[in-house]
């Protein structure tokens, strides 16, 4: 999954990438740091293989949607949440 994130981020460096994992939205690396500052989230981390432990920011799905809508575009555009 992290490999996929890195590939997508390389194609879209200006976008904040969020993954829906179960009941949570999660983001990694610089996106996690940026989102944690915007939404006042605690950064966490977990093993990503090959000794990679990226910063992770996660938020339950309904709460993340509401907070991102408050922030406004570009993340709150219709169809992106």
C-alpha positions as CSV (number, residue, x, y, z in Angstrom):
1,X,0.0,0.0,0.0
2,X,2.8,2.5,0.8
3,X,4.3,1.8,-2.6
4,X,1.0,2.7,-4.2
5,X,0.9,5.9,-2.1
6,X,4.4,6.9,-3.2
7,X,3.5,6.3,-6.8
8,X,0.3,8.4,-6.6
9,X,2.0,11.1,-4.7
10,X,4.8,11.3,-7.4
11,X,2.0,11.9,-10.0
12,X,0.1,14.3,-7.9
13,X,2.5,16.1,-5.5
14,X,0.2,19.1,-4.8
15,X,-2.7,16.9,-3.7
16,X,-3.5,15.7,-0.2
17,X,-3.9,11.9,-0.5
18,X,-6.3,10.1,1.9
19,X,-6.8,6.4,2.0
20,X,-10.1,4.9,3.3
21,X,-9.0,2.0,5.5
22,X,-11.9,0.4,7.2
23,X,-13.7,3.1,9.2
24,X,-10.8,5.6,8.9
25,X,-9.2,7.9,6.5
26,X,-5.5,7.7,6.7
27,X,-2.6,9.7,5.1
28,X,1.1,9.3,5.3
29,X,4.5,11.1,5.2
30,X,4.2,14.9,4.5
31,X,0.4,14.6,3.9
32,X,0.1,13.2,7.5
33,X,2.1,16.1,8.9
34,X,0.1,18.7,7.0
35,X,-3.3,17.1,7.9
36,X,-2.2,16.8,11.6
37,X,-1.5,20.5,11.7
38,X,-4.8,21.5,9.9
39,X,-7.0,19.2,12.0
40,X,-5.0,19.1,15.2
41,X,-4.5,15.3,15.0
42,X,-1.9,13.2,16.7
43,X,0.7,11.6,14.4
44,X,1.2,7.9,14.7
45,X,3.3,5.4,12.9
46,X,3.4,1.7,12.0
47,X,5.8,-0.6,10.3
48,X,5.7,-0.2,6.6
49,X,8.1,-2.9,5.6
50,X,11.9,-2.6,5.0
51,X,12.2,-0.6,8.2
52,X,10.0,2.2,7.0
53,X,7.9,3.8,9.7
54,X,6.1,6.7,8.1
55,X,4.1,9.3,10.0
56,X,0.4,8.6,9.8
57,X,-2.6,10.8,10.5
58,X,-6.0,9.1,10.8
59,X,-9.5,10.1,11.5
60,X,-12.8,8.2,11.6
61,X,-14.6,8.6,8.3
62,X,-17.6,10.7,9.3
63,X,-15.5,13.1,11.4
64,X,-12.9,13.5,8.7
65,X,-15.4,14.3,6.1
66,X,-17.0,17.1,8.3
67,X,-13.6,18.6,9.1
68,X,-12.4,18.6,5.6
69,X,-15.6,20.3,4.4
70,X,-14.9,23.0,7.0
71,X,-11.4,23.6,5.6
72,X,-12.9,24.0,2.1
73,X,-11.5,23.6,-1.4
74,X,-9.6,21.9,-2.8
75,X,-10.4,18.9,-0.6
76,X,-14.1,19.5,-0.2
77,X,-14.9,19.5,-3.9
78,X,-17.9,17.4,-4.8
79,X,-17.0,13.8,-5.3
80,X,-13.7,14.0,-3.6
81,X,-14.9,13.1,-0.1
